[in-house]
Amino acid sequence: MTSRTERLTTYAVLGLFAVIAVFPLLAVAEQAIGLSHPTFGAFTEAWRRGHFARYLTNSLIVVTVVVVVASVLSILAGYALGTMEFRGATTLFYVFLAGLMVPTEAIVIPLYFDLRSVGLDNTLPGLMLPQIAQSVSFGVFWMRAYFRSAPRSLVEASRIDGASSWTTLRRVLVPVGRPAILTMIVLIAMWTWNEFLLALVIINANEDRRTAPLGLSVFQGQHQTEYPLLMAGALIVATPVVLVYVFLQRHFIAGMLSGAIKE
């Protein structure tokens, strides 16, 4: 049991950090909207002059493909590495972990030339493939940990009932692990949406293929002193990620608290 003083102290600390987190957002909203006399003209102008409809569509396509492909591959590989014993499993897992240890900055230039050699520079598939690889590295680590911590009784009971490995995964472990899976999806979606360096290097000569963060950077360079437009553009680009988190926050928090990364 926590005392009343401890609870009050906890709420005070959380309230302080909440104010620190919210204040910059209020400052941005004040510049874009004008909270005392709200007007949305800056959003309309930023949307038209910044071509954000096109850039948001590109980002949505990239995020959707990366999340779907990376999530499926991560679940399958994590299931194999977390529940099955086979030769080379540990080595293969360390190979996946290597993808988390290599910084993007170290490989982005040779990666660009590799993509250019096969005609994938300045294309959305050329941007998707490296992000899928990066996301699978994290996703396999995440899902392997979940499958290793899942109750063994569930797996054993399904096998006693004659269920195949595929049926056990699809009908038993995936439904039970929904919080962990949705947490992985939210993280991959946020990282993919916010990716800037890969987009800057790979999409360097095709304006129609720019993603939202890259388009926002170009927009900021063109309107450096028009602060309402800049703040409106920033809110336009940030809103989809915020909405995803708001709608999935319950599952996200449940996944984080359920010991999804516990060995």
C-alpha positions in Angstrom: 0.0 0.0 0.0 1.2 3.5 -0.9 0.6 6.3 1.5 -1.3 9.4 0.7 1.9 11.5 0.6 3.5 9.1 -1.9 0.4 9.2 -4.2 0.4 13.0 -4.1 4.1 13.2 -4.8 3.6 10.8 -7.8 0.8 12.8 -9.2 2.8 16.1 -8.7 5.8 14.6 -10.6 3.6 13.2 -13.4 1.7 16.5 -13.6 4.9 18.4 -13.9 6.2 16.2 -16.8 2.8 16.4 -18.5 3.0 20.2 -18.5 6.6 20.0 -19.9 5.4 17.7 -22.6 2.2 19.6 -23.5 3.7 23.2 -23.4 5.6 22.9 -26.8 2.5 21.5 -28.4 0.4 24.4 -27.2 3.1 26.9 -28.4 2.9 25.3 -31.9 -0.9 25.3 -31.9 -0.8 29.0 -30.8 1.4 29.9 -33.8 -0.7 27.9 -36.3 -4.2 28.5 -35.0 -4.1 31.4 -32.6 -5.8 29.9 -29.5 -7.4 33.2 -28.4 -9.0 33.8 -31.8 -8.8 30.4 -33.7 -8.5 30.5 -37.4 -7.5 27.7 -39.7 -6.4 29.7 -42.7 -2.7 28.7 -42.1 -3.6 25.1 -42.5 -5.4 25.6 -45.8 -2.5 27.7 -47.1 0.1 25.2 -45.9 -1.8 22.3 -47.4 -2.1 24.0 -50.8 1.4 25.5 -51.0 3.2 22.5 -49.4 1.6 19.8 -51.5 1.0 17.8 -48.3 -1.8 15.7 -49.9 0.7 14.1 -52.2 3.4 13.7 -49.5 1.0 12.3 -46.9 -0.3 9.8 -49.5 3.3 8.6 -50.2 4.0 8.2 -46.5 0.7 6.3 -46.0 1.7 3.9 -48.8 5.2 3.4 -47.4 3.9 2.9 -43.8 1.2 0.5 -44.8 3.5 -1.7 -46.8 6.3 -1.7 -44.3 4.1 -2.4 -41.3 2.2 -5.3 -43.0 5.3 -7.0 -44.5 7.5 -6.4 -41.5 4.8 -7.5 -39.0 4.1 -10.8 -40.9 7.7 -11.7 -41.3 8.5 -10.7 -37.6 5.7 -12.9 -36.3 6.7 -15.9 -38.3 10.4 -15.6 -37.6 9.8 -14.8 -33.9 7.5 -17.8 -33.6 10.1 -20.1 -35.1 13.0 -18.7 -33.0 10.9 -18.5 -29.8 9.1 -21.9 -29.8 11.2 -24.2 -32.0 14.6 -25.8 -31.6 16.7 -26.2 -34.7 20.3 -26.0 -35.7 21.6 -22.5 -36.1 18.7 -20.8 -34.3 20.9 -18.8 -32.0 23.2 -17.7 -34.7 20.3 -16.7 -36.9 18.8 -14.6 -34.0 22.1 -12.8 -33.6 22.1 -12.0 -37.4 18.7 -10.3 -36.9 20.1 -8.5 -33.9 23.0 -7.2 -36.0 20.4 -5.2 -37.9 19.6 -3.2 -34.7 23.2 -2.5 -34.0 24.3 -1.0 -37.3 23.3 2.7 -37.5 21.6 3.9 -40.6 24.2 6.6 -41.1 26.9 4.0 -41.6 25.1 2.2 -44.5 22.9 4.8 -46.2 25.5 5.9 -48.9 26.4 2.4 -50.1 22.8 1.5 -49.8 21.8 4.3 -52.1 24.4 3.2 -54.8 23.1 -0.4 -54.5 19.5 0.7 -55.0 20.6 3.0 -57.9 22.4 0.1 -59.6 19.1 -1.8 -59.8 16.9 1.2 -60.7 15.2 1.6 -57.3 16.5 5.1 -56.4 13.8 7.8 -56.3 11.1 5.1 -56.0 8.8 4.2 -53.1 9.8 0.5 -53.2 13.5 1.5 -52.9 12.5 3.4 -49.7 10.4 0.6 -48.4 12.9 -2.3 -48.6 15.5 -0.8 -46.2 12.8 0.1 -43.7 11.3 -3.4 -43.9 14.7 -4.8 -43.2 15.3 -2.5 -40.2 11.8 -3.1 -38.9 12.1 -6.9 -39.2 15.3 -6.8 -37.1 13.4 -5.1 -34.3 10.2 -7.1 -34.8 12.0 -10.5 -34.6 13.6 -9.5 -31.4 10.3 -8.3 -30.0 8.2 -11.2 -31.1 10.8 -13.9 -30.1 10.7 -12.5 -26.6 6.9 -12.6 -26.5 6.7 -16.2 -27.8 9.4 -17.3 -25.3 7.4 -15.8 -22.5 4.1 -17.1 -23.6 2.6 -19.9 -21.4 4.0 -23.2 -22.5 0.8 -24.8 -21.4 -1.1 -23.1 -24.3 1.3 -24.5 -26.9 1.4 -28.0 -25.3 -2.4 -28.1 -25.0 -2.9 -27.2 -28.7 -0.4 -29.8 -29.8 -2.1 -32.5 -27.7 -5.3 -31.5 -29.5 -3.6 -32.2 -32.8 -3.1 -28.6 -33.9 -0.3 -27.9 -36.4 2.3 -25.3 -35.7 0.5 -22.9 -38.1 -2.8 -23.5 -36.3 -1.2 -23.0 -32.9 0.3 -19.7 -34.1 -2.8 -18.4 -35.8 -5.5 -19.5 -33.3 -3.7 -19.5 -30.0 -0.6 -17.4 -29.7 -1.6 -14.5 -32.0 -4.9 -13.7 -30.3 -3.3 -14.0 -26.8 -0.4 -11.8 -27.9 -2.5 -9.0 -29.4 -1.1 -6.3 -27.1 2.5 -7.2 -27.9 1.8 -7.4 -31.6 -0.1 -4.1 -31.6 2.7 -2.5 -29.7 5.2 -3.6 -32.3 2.9 -2.3 -35.1 2.6 1.1 -33.4 6.4 1.4 -33.0 7.1 0.3 -36.5 4.5 2.7 -37.9 5.8 5.6 -35.9 9.5 5.0 -36.9 8.6 4.5 -40.6 6.4 7.6 -40.7 9.2 9.7 -39.1 12.0 8.4 -41.1 13.9 11.3 -42.7 17.5 10.3 -43.5 16.6 7.4 -45.9 14.0 9.5 -47.6 16.4 12.4 -48.0 19.1 10.2 -49.6 17.0 7.8 -51.6 14.3 10.2 -52.8 16.6 13.0 -53.9 15.4 13.9 -57.4 11.7 13.0 -57.6 9.4 15.5 -55.9 6.4 13.4 -56.5 7.8 10.6 -54.3 8.7 12.7 -51.3 7.4 11.5 -47.9 5.7 13.8 -45.4 8.8 14.5 -43.2 10.9 15.2 -46.3 8.2 17.4 -47.8 8.0 19.3 -44.5 11.7 19.9 -44.5 11.5 21.3 -48.0 8.5 23.4 -47.1 10.4 24.8 -44.1 13.3 25.8 -46.3 10.9 27.7 -48.6 9.0 29.5 -45.8 11.6 30.1 -43.1 10.0 33.3 -41.7 6.3 32.4 -42.1 5.8 30.9 -38.7 2.1 30.2 -38.9 2.6 28.2 -42.1 5.5 26.3 -40.6 3.6 25.4 -37.5 0.6 24.4 -39.5 2.7 22.2 -41.7 4.3 20.5 -38.7 0.9 19.8 -37.2 -0.3 18.3 -40.5 2.6 15.9 -40.7 2.4 15.0 -37.0 -1.3 14.4 -36.8 -1.5 10.9 -38.3 1.0 9.5 -35.9 -0.7 11.1 -33.0 -4.0 9.7 -34.0 -2.6 6.2 -34.4 -1.2 6.4 -30.9 -4.3 7.8 -29.4 -6.5 5.1 -30.9 -4.1 2.3 -30.0 -2.7 3.6 -26.7 -4.6 1.2 -24.5 -3.1 -1.8 -26.4 0.3 -0.1 -26.6 0.5 0.4 -22.9 -0.8 -3.1 -22.2 1.9 -4.5 -24.5 4.6 -2.5 -22.7 3.5 -3.6 -19.3 2.8 -7.2 -20.1 6.5 -8.1 -20.2 6.6 -8.3 -24.0 10.4 -7.9 -23.9 11.0 -10.2 -21.0 13.1 -13.2 -21.6 
